[in-house]
Amino acid sequence: MSKTVINTENAPAAIGTYSQAIKAGNTVYLSGQIPLDPKTMELVDGFEAQTVQVFENLKAVAEAAGGALKDIVKLNIFLTDLSHFATVNEIMGRYFQQPYPARAAIGVAALPRASQVEMDAILVLE
């Protein structure tokens, strides 16, 4: 099976030894996105704005792969403070409709660049 690297200027450039996403067959594996503004590569301020930016970054990579957020079958959410989980749910409701993807929410001690939230995802394209 061949692998295709997915890259878009509409999401933050990779800041390490990874790709924004890899497409293998009809499955796309999206790397973790933190709330970097793709134009400035700076972290946005505030938890709600950070969460929105992460969804926008995931959306941009999904679209570059030929899909959309609705194609996500598995979403992992990493939070430095699990008390923000209700806010994540509310914002996620703006981006997804049923059937929702399978999901995990994981509390972590720290994230890159002192971000408060990071997400990665798996898409399956039709």
Backbone as XML, in Angstrom:
<?xml version="1.0"?>
<chain id="A" units="angstrom">
  <residue number="1" name="MET">
    <atom name="N" x="0.857" y="-1.190" z="0.000"/>
    <atom name="CA" x="0.000" y="0.000" z="0.000"/>
    <atom name="C" x="0.892" y="1.239" z="0.000"/>
  </residue>
  <residue number="2" name="SER">
    <atom name="N" x="0.594" y="2.164" z="-0.879"/>
    <atom name="CA" x="1.393" y="3.384" z="-0.926"/>
    <atom name="C" x="0.905" y="4.382" z="0.119"/>
  </residue>
  <residue number="3" name="LYS">
    <atom name="N" x="1.809" y="5.236" z="0.530"/>
    <atom name="CA" x="1.497" y="6.296" z="1.480"/>
    <atom name="C" x="1.678" y="7.644" z="0.781"/>
  </residue>
  <residue number="4" name="THR">
    <atom name="N" x="0.788" y="8.565" z="1.093"/>
    <atom name="CA" x="0.856" y="9.900" z="0.537"/>
    <atom name="C" x="0.970" y="10.900" z="1.676"/>
  </residue>
  <residue number="5" name="VAL">
    <atom name="N" x="1.928" y="11.806" z="1.570"/>
    <atom name="CA" x="2.075" y="12.873" z="2.558"/>
    <atom name="C" x="1.067" y="13.965" z="2.238"/>
  </residue>
  <residue number="6" name="ILE">
    <atom name="N" x="0.335" y="14.413" z="3.256"/>
    <atom name="CA" x="-0.636" y="15.504" z="3.116"/>
    <atom name="C" x="-0.013" y="16.753" z="3.734"/>
  </residue>
  <residue number="7" name="ASN">
    <atom name="N" x="-0.071" y="17.843" z="2.993"/>
    <atom name="CA" x="0.504" y="19.095" z="3.484"/>
    <atom name="C" x="-0.339" y="20.260" z="2.978"/>
  </residue>
  <residue number="8" name="THR">
    <atom name="N" x="-0.593" y="21.217" z="3.851"/>
    <atom name="CA" x="-1.325" y="22.416" z="3.462"/>
    <atom name="C" x="-0.770" y="23.622" z="4.195"/>
  </residue>
  <residue number="9" name="GLU">
    <atom name="N" x="-0.757" y="24.751" z="3.512"/>
    <atom name="CA" x="-0.361" y="26.009" z="4.144"/>
    <atom name="C" x="-1.478" y="26.570" z="5.023"/>
  </residue>
  <residue number="10" name="ASN">
    <atom name="N" x="-2.668" y="25.974" z="4.967"/>
    <atom name="CA" x="-3.808" y="26.446" z="5.762"/>
    <atom name="C" x="-3.802" y="25.901" z="7.181"/>
  </residue>
  <residue number="11" name="ALA">
    <atom name="N" x="-2.793" y="25.103" z="7.519"/>
    <atom name="CA" x="-2.597" y="24.607" z="8.879"/>
    <atom name="C" x="-1.132" y="24.850" z="9.217"/>
  </residue>
  <residue number="12" name="PRO">
    <atom name="N" x="-0.805" y="24.864" z="10.503"/>
    <atom name="CA" x="0.582" y="25.117" z="10.888"/>
    <atom name="C" x="1.535" y="24.103" z="10.263"/>
  </residue>
  <residue number="13" name="ALA">
    <atom name="N" x="2.692" y="24.594" z="9.836"/>
    <atom name="CA" x="3.733" y="23.715" z="9.309"/>
    <atom name="C" x="4.208" y="22.789" z="10.421"/>
  </residue>
  <residue number="14" name="ALA">
    <atom name="N" x="4.618" y="21.589" z="10.052"/>
    <atom name="CA" x="5.158" y="20.651" z="11.026"/>
    <atom name="C" x="6.382" y="21.273" z="11.690"/>
  </residue>
  <residue number="15" name="ILE">
    <atom name="N" x="6.466" y="21.153" z="13.015"/>
    <atom name="CA" x="7.589" y="21.732" z="13.758"/>
    <atom name="C" x="8.482" y="20.631" z="14.320"/>
  </residue>
  <residue number="16" name="GLY">
    <atom name="N" x="8.547" y="19.540" z="13.611"/>
    <atom name="CA" x="9.378" y="18.423" z="14.036"/>
    <atom name="C" x="9.473" y="17.409" z="12.922"/>
  </residue>
  <residue number="17" name="THR">
    <atom name="N" x="9.862" y="16.212" z="13.275"/>
    <atom name="CA" x="10.051" y="15.139" z="12.296"/>
    <atom name="C" x="8.750" y="14.368" z="12.096"/>
  </residue>
  <residue number="18" name="TYR">
    <atom name="N" x="7.772" y="15.037" z="11.506"/>
    <atom name="CA" x="6.477" y="14.418" z="11.219"/>
    <atom name="C" x="5.810" y="15.145" z="10.064"/>
  </residue>
  <residue number="19" name="SER">
    <atom name="N" x="4.765" y="14.553" z="9.537"/>
    <atom name="CA" x="3.951" y="15.149" z="8.480"/>
    <atom name="C" x="2.638" y="15.625" z="9.079"/>
  </residue>
  <residue number="20" name="GLN">
    <atom name="N" x="1.992" y="16.596" z="8.451"/>
    <atom name="CA" x="0.680" y="17.033" z="8.928"/>
    <atom name="C" x="-0.297" y="15.866" z="8.911"/>
  </residue>
  <residue number="21" name="ALA">
    <atom name="N" x="-0.199" y="15.017" z="7.892"/>
    <atom name="CA" x="-1.042" y="13.818" z="7.807"/>
    <atom name="C" x="-0.407" y="12.863" z="6.804"/>
  </residue>
  <residue number="22" name="ILE">
    <atom name="N" x="-0.791" y="11.609" z="6.937"/>
    <atom name="CA" x="-0.386" y="10.562" z="5.996"/>
    <atom name="C" x="-1.651" y="9.840" z="5.554"/>
  </residue>
  <residue number="23" name="LYS">
    <atom name="N" x="-1.800" y="9.701" z="4.225"/>
    <atom name="CA" x="-2.923" y="8.954" z="3.666"/>
    <atom name="C" x="-2.411" y="7.580" z="3.248"/>
  </residue>
  <residue number="24" name="ALA">
    <atom name="N" x="-3.062" y="6.540" z="3.751"/>
    <atom name="CA" x="-2.735" y="5.159" z="3.400"/>
    <atom name="C" x="-4.037" y="4.501" z="2.963"/>
  </residue>
  <residue number="25" name="GLY">
    <atom name="N" x="-4.161" y="4.219" z="1.666"/>
    <atom name="CA" x="-5.437" y="3.716" z="1.152"/>
    <atom name="C" x="-6.481" y="4.810" z="1.310"/>
  </residue>
  <residue number="26" name="ASN">
    <atom name="N" x="-7.627" y="4.464" z="1.907"/>
    <atom name="CA" x="-8.671" y="5.474" z="2.115"/>
    <atom name="C" x="-8.686" y="5.983" z="3.566"/>
  </residue>
  <residue number="27" name="THR">
    <atom name="N" x="-7.615" y="5.697" z="4.309"/>
    <atom name="CA" x="-7.497" y="6.149" z="5.688"/>
    <atom name="C" x="-6.465" y="7.263" z="5.767"/>
  </residue>
  <residue number="28" name="VAL">
    <atom name="N" x="-6.797" y="8.316" z="6.516"/>
    <atom name="CA" x="-5.888" y="9.441" z="6.701"/>
    <atom name="C" x="-5.625" y="9.599" z="8.193"/>
  </residue>
  <residue number="29" name="TYR">
    <atom name="N" x="-4.347" y="9.627" z="8.530"/>
    <atom name="CA" x="-3.916" y="9.785" z="9.919"/>
    <atom name="C" x="-3.420" y="11.214" z="10.097"/>
  </residue>
  <residue number="30" name="LEU">
    <atom name="N" x="-4.172" y="12.024" z="10.860"/>
    <atom name="CA" x="-3.818" y="13.418" z="11.091"/>
    <atom name="C" x="-2.952" y="13.515" z="12.335"/>
  </residue>
  <residue number="31" name="SER">
    <atom name="N" x="-1.801" y="14.173" z="12.195"/>
    <atom name="CA" x="-0.932" y="14.410" z="13.340"/>
    <atom name="C" x="-1.612" y="15.354" z="14.318"/>
  </residue>
  <residue number="32" name="GLY">
    <atom name="N" x="-1.109" y="15.363" z="15.536"/>
    <atom name="CA" x="-1.644" y="16.260" z="16.551"/>
    <atom name="C" x="-1.529" y="17.712" z="16.122"/>
  </residue>
  <residue number="33" name="GLN">
    <atom name="N" x="-2.602" y="18.447" z="16.357"/>
    <atom name="CA" x="-2.625" y="19.879" z="16.077"/>
    <atom name="C" x="-2.750" y="20.628" z="17.393"/>
  </residue>
  <residue number="34" name="ILE">
    <atom name="N" x="-1.888" y="21.613" z="17.561"/>
    <atom name="CA" x="-2.027" y="22.536" z="18.676"/>
    <atom name="C" x="-2.531" y="23.857" z="18.110"/>
  </residue>
  <residue number="35" name="PRO">
    <atom name="N" x="-2.933" y="24.803" z="18.970"/>
    <atom name="CA" x="-3.584" y="26.024" z="18.484"/>
    <atom name="C" x="-2.634" y="27.086" z="17.950"/>
  </residue>
  <residue number="36" name="LEU">
    <atom name="N" x="-1.849" y="26.702" z="16.956"/>
    <atom name="CA" x="-0.997" y="27.677" z="16.286"/>
    <atom name="C" x="-1.758" y="28.293" z="15.119"/>
  </residue>
  <residue number="37" name="ASP">
    <atom name="N" x="-1.665" y="29.608" z="15.000"/>
    <atom name="CA" x="-2.192" y="30.292" z="13.832"/>
    <atom name="C" x="-1.252" y="29.953" z="12.678"/>
  </residue>
  <residue number="38" name="PRO">
    <atom name="N" x="-1.760" y="29.360" z="11.580"/>
    <atom name="CA" x="-0.871" y="28.942" z="10.501"/>
    <atom name="C" x="-0.138" y="30.096" z="9.810"/>
  </residue>
  <residue number="39" name="LYS">
    <atom name="N" x="-0.680" y="31.302" z="9.898"/>
    <atom name="CA" x="-0.026" y="32.445" z="9.259"/>
    <atom name="C" x="1.149" y="32.959" z="10.076"/>
  </residue>
  <residue number="40" name="THR">
    <atom name="N" x="0.982" y="32.998" z="11.399"/>
    <atom name="CA" x="2.018" y="33.572" z="12.267"/>
    <atom name="C" x="2.838" y="32.513" z="12.997"/>
  </residue>
  <residue number="41" name="MET">
    <atom name="N" x="2.328" y="31.276" z="13.040"/>
    <atom name="CA" x="2.936" y="30.179" z="13.811"/>
    <atom name="C" x="3.036" y="30.527" z="15.303"/>
  </residue>
  <residue number="42" name="GLU">
    <atom name="N" x="2.138" y="31.404" z="15.748"/>
    <atom name="CA" x="2.063" y="31.779" z="17.163"/>
    <atom name="C" x="0.825" y="31.137" z="17.781"/>
  </residue>
  <residue number="43" name="LEU">
    <atom name="N" x="0.916" y="30.816" z="19.073"/>
    <atom name="CA" x="-0.202" y="30.253" z="19.818"/>
    <atom name="C" x="-1.279" y="31.324" z="19.997"/>
  </residue>
  <residue number="44" name="VAL">
    <atom name="N" x="-2.550" y="30.977" z="19.759"/>
    <atom name="CA" x="-3.641" y="31.919" z="20.037"/>
    <atom name="C" x="-3.904" y="31.935" z="21.536"/>
  </residue>
  <residue number="45" name="ASP">
    <atom name="N" x="-4.511" y="33.020" z="22.021"/>
    <atom name="CA" x="-4.726" y="33.204" z="23.460"/>
    <atom name="C" x="-6.109" y="32.746" z="23.902"/>
  </residue>
  <residue number="46" name="GLY">
    <atom name="N" x="-6.186" y="32.150" z="25.082"/>
    <atom name="CA" x="-7.442" y="31.776" z="25.704"/>
    <atom name="C" x="-7.882" y="30.378" z="25.319"/>
  </residue>
  <residue number="47" name="PHE">
    <atom name="N" x="-8.471" y="29.653" z="26.271"/>
    <atom name="CA" x="-8.809" y="28.259" z="26.028"/>
    <atom name="C" x="-9.816" y="28.088" z="24.893"/>
  </residue>
  <residue number="48" name="GLU">
    <atom name="N" x="-10.886" y="28.880" z="24.872"/>
    <atom name="CA" x="-11.888" y="28.728" z="23.817"/>
    <atom name="C" x="-11.279" y="29.001" z="22.449"/>
  </residue>
  <residue number="49" name="ALA">
    <atom name="N" x="-10.511" y="30.077" z="22.319"/>
    <atom name="CA" x="-9.861" y="30.404" z="21.050"/>
    <atom name="C" x="-8.881" y="29.304" z="20.652"/>
  </residue>
  <residue number="50" name="GLN">
    <atom name="N" x="-8.179" y="28.723" z="21.631"/>
    <atom name="CA" x="-7.255" y="27.637" z="21.322"/>
    <atom name="C" x="-8.001" y="26.424" z="20.774"/>
  </residue>
  <residue number="51" name="THR">
    <atom name="N" x="-9.129" y="26.090" z="21.379"/>
    <atom name="CA" x="-9.903" y="24.933" z="20.935"/>
    <atom name="C" x="-10.446" y="25.149" z="19.523"/>
  </residue>
  <residue number="52" name="VAL">
    <atom name="N" x="-10.970" y="26.333" z="19.254"/>
    <atom name="CA" x="-11.465" y="26.666" z="17.911"/>
    <atom name="C" x="-10.323" y="26.552" z="16.900"/>
  </residue>
  <residue number="53" name="GLN">
    <atom name="N" x="-9.140" y="27.079" z="17.246"/>
    <atom name="CA" x="-8.016" y="27.039" z="16.311"/>
    <atom name="C" x="-7.593" y="25.609" z="16.007"/>
  </residue>
  <residue number="54" name="VAL">
    <atom name="N" x="-7.614" y="24.738" z="17.021"/>
    <atom name="CA" x="-7.263" y="23.334" z="16.788"/>
    <atom name="C" x="-8.254" y="22.695" z="15.819"/>
  </residue>
  <residue number="55" name="PHE">
    <atom name="N" x="-9.554" y="22.921" z="16.002"/>
    <atom name="CA" x="-10.541" y="22.377" z="15.066"/>
    <atom name="C" x="-10.342" y="22.952" z="13.661"/>
  </residue>
  <residue number="56" name="GLU">
    <atom name="N" x="-10.026" y="24.236" z="13.554"/>
    <atom name="CA" x="-9.781" y="24.838" z="12.242"/>
    <atom name="C" x="-8.546" y="24.214" z="11.582"/>
  </residue>
  <residue number="57" name="ASN">
    <atom name="N" x="-7.515" y="23.948" z="12.370"/>
    <atom name="CA" x="-6.308" y="23.316" z="11.828"/>
    <atom name="C" x="-6.604" y="21.894" z="11.361"/>
  </residue>
  <residue number="58" name="LEU">
    <atom name="N" x="-7.344" y="21.126" z="12.170"/>
    <atom name="CA" x="-7.722" y="19.769" z="11.760"/>
    <atom name="C" x="-8.563" y="19.816" z="10.480"/>
  </residue>
  <residue number="59" name="LYS">
    <atom name="N" x="-9.483" y="20.764" z="10.422"/>
    <atom name="CA" x="-10.343" y="20.910" z="9.244"/>
    <atom name="C" x="-9.514" y="21.179" z="7.996"/>
  </residue>
  <residue number="60" name="ALA">
    <atom name="N" x="-8.516" y="22.055" z="8.099"/>
    <atom name="CA" x="-7.671" y="22.390" z="6.952"/>
    <atom name="C" x="-6.901" y="21.173" z="6.457"/>
  </residue>
  <residue number="61" name="VAL">
    <atom name="N" x="-6.368" y="20.386" z="7.369"/>
    <atom name="CA" x="-5.609" y="19.194" z="6.969"/>
    <atom name="C" x="-6.548" y="18.150" z="6.381"/>
  </residue>
  <residue number="62" name="ALA">
    <atom name="N" x="-7.723" y="17.969" z="6.997"/>
    <atom name="CA" x="-8.705" y="17.019" z="6.464"/>
    <atom name="C" x="-9.093" y="17.402" z="5.032"/>
  </residue>
  <residue number="63" name="GLU">
    <atom name="N" x="-9.324" y="18.689" z="4.790"/>
    <atom name="CA" x="-9.695" y="19.160" z="3.451"/>
    <atom name="C" x="-8.545" y="18.961" z="2.468"/>
  </residue>
  <residue number="64" name="ALA">
    <atom name="N" x="-7.311" y="19.171" z="2.911"/>
    <atom name="CA" x="-6.155" y="18.961" z="2.035"/>
    <atom name="C" x="-6.029" y="17.488" z="1.637"/>
  </residue>
  <residue number="65" name="ALA">
    <atom name="N" x="-6.546" y="16.605" z="2.480"/>
    <atom name="CA" x="-6.522" y="15.164" z="2.196"/>
    <atom name="C" x="-7.697" y="14.728" z="1.331"/>
  </residue>
  <residue number="66" name="GLY">
    <atom name="N" x="-8.605" y="15.656" z="1.004"/>
    <atom name="CA" x="-9.767" y="15.323" z="0.199"/>
    <atom name="C" x="-10.981" y="14.952" z="1.026"/>
  </residue>
  <residue number="67" name="GLY">
    <atom name="N" x="-10.949" y="15.272" z="2.309"/>
    <atom name="CA" x="-12.062" y="14.930" z="3.194"/>
    <atom name="C" x="-12.595" y="16.150" z="3.922"/>
  </residue>
  <residue number="68" name="ALA">
    <atom name="N" x="-13.248" y="15.869" z="5.036"/>
    <atom name="CA" x="-13.844" y="16.907" z="5.866"/>
    <atom name="C" x="-13.895" y="16.386" z="7.299"/>
  </residue>
  <residue number="69" name="LEU">
    <atom name="N" x="-14.218" y="17.265" z="8.229"/>
    <atom name="CA" x="-14.318" y="16.830" z="9.621"/>
    <atom name="C" x="-15.332" y="15.698" z="9.787"/>
  </residue>
  <residue number="70" name="LYS">
    <atom name="N" x="-16.371" y="15.676" z="8.966"/>
    <atom name="CA" x="-17.386" y="14.623" z="9.079"/>
    <atom name="C" x="-16.814" y="13.237" z="8.787"/>
  </residue>
  <residue number="71" name="ASP">
    <atom name="N" x="-15.646" y="13.184" z="8.152"/>
    <atom name="CA" x="-15.006" y="11.910" z="7.830"/>
    <atom name="C" x="-14.157" y="11.364" z="8.981"/>
  </residue>
  <residue number="72" name="ILE">
    <atom name="N" x="-14.021" y="12.133" z="10.054"/>
    <atom name="CA" x="-13.241" y="11.662" z="11.208"/>
    <atom name="C" x="-13.991" y="10.528" z="11.888"/>
  </residue>
  <residue number="73" name="VAL">
    <atom name="N" x="-13.299" y="9.413" z="12.064"/>
    <atom name="CA" x="-13.894" y="8.271" z="12.762"/>
    <atom name="C" x="-13.350" y="8.138" z="14.176"/>
  </residue>
  <residue number="74" name="LYS">
    <atom name="N" x="-12.183" y="8.729" z="14.445"/>
    <atom name="CA" x="-11.571" y="8.668" z="15.782"/>
    <atom name="C" x="-10.889" y="9.993" z="16.058"/>
  </residue>
  <residue number="75" name="LEU">
    <atom name="N" x="-11.190" y="10.588" z="17.198"/>
    <atom name="CA" x="-10.630" y="11.863" z="17.608"/>
    <atom name="C" x="-10.053" y="11.703" z="19.010"/>
  </residue>
  <residue number="76" name="ASN">
    <atom name="N" x="-8.809" y="12.102" z="19.182"/>
    <atom name="CA" x="-8.175" y="12.124" z="20.498"/>
    <atom name="C" x="-7.976" y="13.568" z="20.908"/>
  </residue>
  <residue number="77" name="ILE">
    <atom name="N" x="-8.396" y="13.901" z="22.126"/>
    <atom name="CA" x="-8.280" y="15.251" z="22.655"/>
    <atom name="C" x="-7.379" y="15.183" z="23.880"/>
  </residue>
  <residue number="78" name="PHE">
    <atom name="N" x="-6.343" y="15.998" z="23.883"/>
    <atom name="CA" x="-5.404" y="16.059" z="25.003"/>
    <atom name="C" x="-5.563" y="17.419" z="25.669"/>
  </residue>
  <residue number="79" name="LEU">
    <atom name="N" x="-5.822" y="17.417" z="26.980"/>
    <atom name="CA" x="-6.072" y="18.644" z="27.732"/>
    <atom name="C" x="-5.136" y="18.729" z="28.926"/>
  </residue>
  <residue number="80" name="THR">
    <atom name="N" x="-4.607" y="19.912" z="29.185"/>
    <atom name="CA" x="-3.796" y="20.096" z="30.383"/>
    <atom name="C" x="-4.675" y="20.343" z="31.608"/>
  </residue>
  <residue number="81" name="ASP">
    <atom name="N" x="-5.951" y="20.604" z="31.401"/>
    <atom name="CA" x="-6.897" y="20.818" z="32.502"/>
    <atom name="C" x="-8.247" y="20.226" z="32.091"/>
  </residue>
  <residue number="82" name="LEU">
    <atom name="N" x="-8.588" y="19.078" z="32.675"/>
    <atom name="CA" x="-9.838" y="18.398" z="32.300"/>
    <atom name="C" x="-11.091" y="19.166" z="32.702"/>
  </residue>
  <residue number="83" name="SER">
    <atom name="N" x="-10.950" y="20.213" z="33.508"/>
    <atom name="CA" x="-12.134" y="21.017" z="33.843"/>
    <atom name="C" x="-12.649" y="21.779" z="32.618"/>
  </residue>
  <residue number="84" name="HIS">
    <atom name="N" x="-11.856" y="21.848" z="31.548"/>
    <atom name="CA" x="-12.289" y="22.500" z="30.311"/>
    <atom name="C" x="-13.091" y="21.565" z="29.399"/>
  </residue>
  <residue number="85" name="PHE">
    <atom name="N" x="-13.347" y="20.351" z="29.843"/>
    <atom name="CA" x="-13.989" y="19.363" z="28.976"/>
    <atom name="C" x="-15.362" y="19.816" z="28.476"/>
  </residue>
  <residue number="86" name="ALA">
    <atom name="N" x="-16.161" y="20.463" z="29.313"/>
    <atom name="CA" x="-17.488" y="20.933" z="28.888"/>
    <atom name="C" x="-17.360" y="21.971" z="27.773"/>
  </residue>
  <residue number="87" name="THR">
    <atom name="N" x="-16.363" y="22.820" z="27.851"/>
    <atom name="CA" x="-16.128" y="23.816" z="26.799"/>
    <atom name="C" x="-15.756" y="23.127" z="25.496"/>
  </residue>
  <residue number="88" name="VAL">
    <atom name="N" x="-14.912" y="22.105" z="25.573"/>
    <atom name="CA" x="-14.540" y="21.339" z="24.379"/>
    <atom name="C" x="-15.790" y="20.733" z="23.740"/>
  </residue>
  <residue number="89" name="ASN">
    <atom name="N" x="-16.658" y="20.135" z="24.556"/>
    <atom name="CA" x="-17.891" y="19.533" z="24.041"/>
    <atom name="C" x="-18.746" y="20.569" z="23.322"/>
  </residue>
  <residue number="90" name="GLU">
    <atom name="N" x="-18.882" y="21.752" z="23.912"/>
    <atom name="CA" x="-19.710" y="22.800" z="23.316"/>
    <atom name="C" x="-19.131" y="23.232" z="21.969"/>
  </residue>
  <residue number="91" name="ILE">
    <atom name="N" x="-17.830" y="23.452" z="21.922"/>
    <atom name="CA" x="-17.195" y="23.879" z="20.681"/>
    <atom name="C" x="-17.235" y="22.759" z="19.644"/>
  </residue>
  <residue number="92" name="MET">
    <atom name="N" x="-17.025" y="21.525" z="20.078"/>
    <atom name="CA" x="-17.075" y="20.387" z="19.156"/>
    <atom name="C" x="-18.443" y="20.305" z="18.485"/>
  </residue>
  <residue number="93" name="GLY">
    <atom name="N" x="-19.491" y="20.655" z="19.217"/>
    <atom name="CA" x="-20.843" y="20.656" z="18.670"/>
    <atom name="C" x="-21.025" y="21.621" z="17.513"/>
  </residue>
  <residue number="94" name="ARG">
    <atom name="N" x="-20.167" y="22.632" z="17.411"/>
    <atom name="CA" x="-20.227" y="23.575" z="16.293"/>
    <atom name="C" x="-19.636" y="22.967" z="15.020"/>
  </residue>
  <residue number="95" name="TYR">
    <atom name="N" x="-18.778" y="21.980" z="15.184"/>
    <atom name="CA" x="-18.031" y="21.410" z="14.058"/>
    <atom name="C" x="-18.529" y="20.040" z="13.604"/>
  </residue>
  <residue number="96" name="PHE">
    <atom name="N" x="-19.264" y="19.336" z="14.464"/>
    <atom name="CA" x="-19.674" y="17.963" z="14.159"/>
    <atom name="C" x="-21.163" y="17.784" z="14.334"/>
  </residue>
  <residue number="97" name="GLN">
    <atom name="N" x="-21.724" y="16.901" z="13.506"/>
    <atom name="CA" x="-23.101" y="16.459" z="13.663"/>
    <atom name="C" x="-23.077" y="14.947" z="13.819"/>
  </residue>
  <residue number="98" name="GLN">
    <atom name="N" x="-24.172" y="14.384" z="14.306"/>
    <atom name="CA" x="-24.240" y="12.932" z="14.457"/>
    <atom name="C" x="-24.189" y="12.255" z="13.106"/>
  </residue>
  <residue number="99" name="PRO">
    <atom name="N" x="-23.576" y="11.112" z="12.978"/>
    <atom name="CA" x="-22.934" y="10.369" z="14.056"/>
    <atom name="C" x="-21.570" y="10.984" z="14.396"/>
  </residue>
  <residue number="100" name="TYR">
    <atom name="N" x="-21.344" y="11.193" z="15.687"/>
    <atom name="CA" x="-20.085" y="11.758" z="16.151"/>
    <atom name="C" x="-18.980" y="10.713" z="16.044"/>
  </residue>
  <residue number="101" name="PRO">
    <atom name="N" x="-17.726" y="11.169" z="15.933"/>
    <atom name="CA" x="-16.625" y="10.201" z="15.889"/>
    <atom name="C" x="-16.430" y="9.545" z="17.252"/>
  </residue>
  <residue number="102" name="ALA">
    <atom name="N" x="-15.796" y="8.379" z="17.254"/>
    <atom name="CA" x="-15.322" y="7.818" z="18.511"/>
    <atom name="C" x="-14.300" y="8.814" z="19.058"/>
  </residue>
  <residue number="103" name="ARG">
    <atom name="N" x="-14.179" y="8.890" z="20.391"/>
    <atom name="CA" x="-13.346" y="9.957" z="20.948"/>
    <atom name="C" x="-12.749" y="9.537" z="22.271"/>
  </residue>
  <residue number="104" name="ALA">
    <atom name="N" x="-11.578" y="10.066" z="22.549"/>
    <atom name="CA" x="-10.965" y="9.947" z="23.867"/>
    <atom name="C" x="-10.567" y="11.343" z="24.315"/>
  </residue>
  <residue number="105" name="ALA">
    <atom name="N" x="-10.697" y="11.618" z="25.594"/>
    <atom name="CA" x="-10.220" y="12.871" z="26.182"/>
    <atom name="C" x="-9.220" y="12.480" z="27.265"/>
  </residue>
  <residue number="106" name="ILE">
    <atom name="N" x="-8.018" y="12.984" z="27.113"/>
    <atom name="CA" x="-6.916" y="12.546" z="27.959"/>
    <atom name="C" x="-6.307" y="13.752" z="28.659"/>
  </residue>
  <residue number="107" name="GLY">
    <atom name="N" x="-6.190" y="13.685" z="29.971"/>
    <atom name="CA" x="-5.524" y="14.733" z="30.734"/>
    <atom name="C" x="-4.026" y="14.503" z="30.704"/>
  </residue>
  <residue number="108" name="VAL">
    <atom name="N" x="-3.286" y="15.546" z="30.391"/>
    <atom name="CA" x="-1.829" y="15.455" z="30.306"/>
    <atom name="C" x="-1.196" y="16.579" z="31.129"/>
  </residue>
  <residue number="109" name="ALA">
    <atom name="N" x="0.052" y="16.370" z="31.523"/>
    <atom name="CA" x="0.746" y="17.364" z="32.338"/>
    <atom name="C" x="1.143" y="18.595" z="31.528"/>
  </residue>
  <residue number="110" name="ALA">
    <atom name="N" x="1.532" y="18.399" z="30.274"/>
    <atom name="CA" x="1.982" y="19.522" z="29.457"/>
    <atom name="C" x="1.842" y="19.160" z="27.987"/>
  </residue>
  <residue number="111" name="LEU">
    <atom name="N" x="1.771" y="20.199" z="27.152"/>
    <atom name="CA" x="1.699" y="20.044" z="25.700"/>
    <atom name="C" x="2.726" y="20.969" z="25.055"/>
  </residue>
  <residue number="112" name="PRO">
    <atom name="N" x="3.072" y="20.725" z="23.794"/>
    <atom name="CA" x="4.059" y="21.578" z="23.124"/>
    <atom name="C" x="3.673" y="23.056" z="23.159"/>
  </residue>
  <residue number="113" name="ARG">
    <atom name="N" x="4.686" y="23.886" z="23.314"/>
    <atom name="CA" x="4.535" y="25.352" z="23.303"/>
    <atom name="C" x="3.589" y="25.864" z="24.391"/>
  </residue>
  <residue number="114" name="ALA">
    <atom name="N" x="3.387" y="25.083" z="25.446"/>
    <atom name="CA" x="2.501" y="25.440" z="26.561"/>
    <atom name="C" x="1.041" y="25.576" z="26.130"/>
  </residue>
  <residue number="115" name="SER">
    <atom name="N" x="0.680" y="24.877" z="25.071"/>
    <atom name="CA" x="-0.709" y="24.828" z="24.627"/>
    <atom name="C" x="-1.568" y="24.190" z="25.716"/>
  </residue>
  <residue number="116" name="GLN">
    <atom name="N" x="-2.852" y="24.559" z="25.728"/>
    <atom name="CA" x="-3.787" y="23.952" z="26.677"/>
    <atom name="C" x="-4.543" y="22.774" z="26.069"/>
  </residue>
  <residue number="117" name="VAL">
    <atom name="N" x="-4.478" y="22.630" z="24.731"/>
    <atom name="CA" x="-5.239" y="21.578" z="24.048"/>
    <atom name="C" x="-4.492" y="21.139" z="22.787"/>
  </residue>
  <residue number="118" name="GLU">
    <atom name="N" x="-4.575" y="19.850" z="22.499"/>
    <atom name="CA" x="-4.053" y="19.275" z="21.266"/>
    <atom name="C" x="-5.016" y="18.181" z="20.843"/>
  </residue>
  <residue number="119" name="MET">
    <atom name="N" x="-5.158" y="17.983" z="19.536"/>
    <atom name="CA" x="-6.016" y="16.912" z="19.030"/>
    <atom name="C" x="-5.360" y="16.255" z="17.830"/>
  </residue>
  <residue number="120" name="ASP">
    <atom name="N" x="-5.573" y="14.941" z="17.720"/>
    <atom name="CA" x="-5.212" y="14.222" z="16.503"/>
    <atom name="C" x="-6.427" y="13.414" z="16.079"/>
  </residue>
  <residue number="121" name="ALA">
    <atom name="N" x="-6.405" y="12.891" z="14.852"/>
    <atom name="CA" x="-7.608" y="12.240" z="14.344"/>
    <atom name="C" x="-7.260" y="11.210" z="13.261"/>
  </residue>
  <residue number="122" name="ILE">
    <atom name="N" x="-8.221" y="10.334" z="13.039"/>
    <atom name="CA" x="-8.159" y="9.379" z="11.924"/>
    <atom name="C" x="-9.418" y="9.603" z="11.091"/>
  </residue>
  <residue number="123" name="LEU">
    <atom name="N" x="-9.231" y="9.769" z="9.772"/>
    <atom name="CA" x="-10.337" y="9.937" z="8.831"/>
    <atom name="C" x="-10.418" y="8.708" z="7.947"/>
  </residue>
  <residue number="124" name="VAL">
    <atom name="N" x="-11.630" y="8.381" z="7.533"/>
    <atom name="CA" x="-11.823" y="7.375" z="6.501"/>
    <atom name="C" x="-12.596" y="8.067" z="5.380"/>
  </residue>
  <residue number="125" name="LEU">
    <atom name="N" x="-11.991" y="8.065" z="4.190"/>
    <atom name="CA" x="-12.589" y="8.723" z="3.032"/>
    <atom name="C" x="-13.462" y="7.739" z="2.266"/>
  </residue>
  <residue number="126" name="GLU">
    <atom name="N" x="-14.547" y="8.248" z="1.703"/>
    <atom name="CA" x="-15.461" y="7.401" z="0.919"/>
    <atom name="C" x="-14.802" y="6.974" z="-0.382"/>
  </residue>
</chain>
